[in-house]
């Protein structure tokens, strides 16, 4: 090759090398695989209701299949579809739409390999509730790729492949029969019964399964006998020393009760940790006063952080490794318009039961929408990062996307 040709090729090579980003295999996008809205619309002829060809369910399945979504939500939605079409649709239409609900039950939950290596599975044994859906097996990530090409456990990969094959077989049989094979237990129990155990469980609220309740506290000691009932006869002496010795390892007994109270029950109580009740009532100390109620803290305004407010959500990010500079949230929602991302956070990422965080999220969203800042190939990265940092700070999280975008 001539030197001139070689030198001419160098700039193009350098440009392509510097522009090539580092990519890792991911399994996002599974929320689009079901197509529930299209399937319902295609089969809803003759159904009564509100006139919506999707019967009001169109598009709802997408939010139930995101990686951070409650894994029980899609089962609840599938139950709602079955209940409505059995009531409002003719038999032929209902049968086709129930098959679409079956597809939703077995659909793979979005899998984020950057946030752990286990699938998220529903542990609520009551879901799905419809007989048509019981026994259908949810598919799992096939483990065909990993973060930064890390080694994949061949045993887990084979187990996932076997489960997904079984899921497809059961689904085909259920569609032919019009109902699932049935199963007593949760989706997690069903996966275990079919040999797959590499998953994380969540209950109907989307949280990790709660720990078992603590052991019951020891029984309270018997009540003190009425005053005057235990007084010994006048002139009687206390029992000789050593007659009521405490077993080894027991705590020292309180001041000895008088002889008249030394029945079998009193003897046990006197050697216990709590002993005041075996003596006259006027020796019992008063109960401790209740602690003062904590002061209420007002929700912070947008742009401000508070040490008492720490909302549990995935922070809004600024992503520049893509061709276009975008706002996002761990790639679960990526958009040029930050308003789309903050709406997703307030609607899905913040618990509806947390009024303070909901109020802070709404106020912070108004600031974001009023800023007019949007992503583009030439957008000001620092301005985008500052906007994301302000939003996150209002919800109690400190980020640094103004100086360190992704």
FENNORKA-V115991 format. One record per residue. PHI is phi as a letter, one per 30 degrees, with the letter a starting at -180 (NA if undefined). OMEGA is omega in whole degrees, 0 to 359 (none if undefined). Layout:
<<PHI	OMEGA> <PHI	OMEGA>>
This chain:
<<NA	179> <d	181> <d	181> <d	177> <d	181> <d	180> <d	179> <d	181> <d	184> <e	182> <e	180> <d	179> <d	180> <d	180> <d	181> <d	181> <d	183> <d	183> <d	184> <d	180> <d	173> <d	184> <c	174> <b	181> <d	180> <b	179> <b	172> <d	175> <j	181> <d	180> <d	180> <c	190> <d	187> <d	182> <i	184> <e	183> <d	181> <d	182> <d	179> <d	182> <d	182> <d	186> <c	191> <c	179> <d	180> <j	179> <d	176> <c	179> <k	187> <c	179> <i	178> <d	181> <d	177> <c	177> <h	178> <i	182> <c	187> <e	175> <i	184> <d	184> <d	184> <d	182> <d	180> <d	183> <c	178> <d	187> <e	182> <c	184> <d	174> <d	182> <d	177> <d	185> <d	182> <d	178> <d	176> <d	179> <d	179> <d	176> <d	181> <d	178> <d	181> <d	181> <d	184> <d	185> <d	177> <d	180> <d	192> <c	186> <b	173> <d	189> <e	183> <d	179> <d	180> <d	181> <d	180> <d	182> <d	176> <d	175> <d	176> <d	176> <d	175> <d	178> <e	179> <d	181> <d	184> <d	184> <d	177> <d	174> <d	178> <e	187> <b	181> <c	183> <d	178> <d	182> <b	181> <j	186> <c	183> <c	175> <d	178> <c	188> <b	180> <d	179> <c	179> <d	184> <d	180> <d	183> <c	352> <d	184> <d	183> <d	178> <d	180> <d	187> <c	184> <d	177> <j	175> <d	188> <c	177> <d	175> <d	181> <b	178> <e	184> <d	179> <h	177> <c	179> <b	181> <b	179> <d	178> <h	177> <h	177> <d	180> <e	179> <c	179> <d	183> <d	179> <d	179> <d	179> <d	179> <d	179> <d	178> <d	180> <d	180> <d	180> <d	181> <d	177> <d	178> <d	179> <e	180> <d	180> <d	180> <d	180> <d	181> <d	179> <d	180> <d	179> <d	179> <d	182> <d	182> <i	179> <a	179> <d	182> <d	182> <i	178> <a	176> <c	182> <k	182> <d	175> <d	176> <d	177> <d	181> <d	178> <d	178> <d	180> <d	179> <c	170> <i	180> <c	185> <b	184> <d	179> <a	174> <c	181> <c	173> <b	180> <d	187> <d	180> <d	179> <i	180> <c	176> <d	181> <e	185> <d	177> <d	178> <d	181> <d	180> <d	180> <d	180> <d	180> <d	180> <d	182> <d	179> <d	179> <d	180> <d	181> <d	180> <d	177> <d	180> <e	180> <e	176> <j	183> <d	186> <c	182> <d	180> <d	177> <e	182> <e	175> <i	179> <d	180> <c	175> <d	179> <d	181> <e	180> <d	177> <j	182> <d	182> <c	182> <d	180> <d	178> <d	180> <d	178> <i	180> <d	178> <d	180> <d	181> <d	175> <d	177> <e	188> <e	174> <d	183> <d	192> <e	184> <d	182> <c	187> <d	172> <d	180> <d	180> <d	181> <d	180> <d	179> <d	182> <d	181> <d	179> <c	180> <d	181> <d	179> <c	189> <b	187> <d	187> <d	181> <d	179> <c	182> <e	188> <d	183> <d	175> <c	183> <d	181> <d	178> <d	178> <d	180> <d	180> <d	179> <d	179> <d	180> <d	179> <d	180> <d	180> <d	178> <d	181> <c	180> <d	179> <d	181> <d	177> <d	182> <d	179> <i	180> <c	176> <c	180> <b	180> <d	181> <c	180> <c	177> <b	184> <d	182> <d	179> <a	176> <d	187> <d	173> <d	185> <b	171> <c	188> <c	182> <c	181> <d	177> <d	178> <e	178> <c	179> <d	188> <b	167> <c	182> <a	181> <b	184> <h	178> <i	175> <d	177> <b	181> <b	184> <a	174> <d	181> <d	181> <d	179> <d	178> <d	183> <d	182> <d	176> <d	177> <d	180> <d	182> <d	183> <d	187> <c	188> <c	181> <c	181> <d	179> <d	180> <d	181> <c	185> <d	182> <d	180> <d	177> <d	180> <d	179> <d	181> <d	179> <d	180> <d	180> <d	178> <d	179> <d	178> <d	180> <d	182> <d	181> <d	184> <d	182> <i	181> <d	177> <b	179> <d	176> <a	179> <d	182> <c	183> <d	178> <d	184> <d	181> <d	179> <d	177> <d	181> <d	179> <d	179> <d	179> <d	180> <d	179> <d	179> <d	181> <d	180> <d	179> <d	179> <c	173> <j	178> <c	179> <c	177> <b	185> <b	181> <d	177> <d	181> <c	183> <b	176> <d	181> <d	none>>
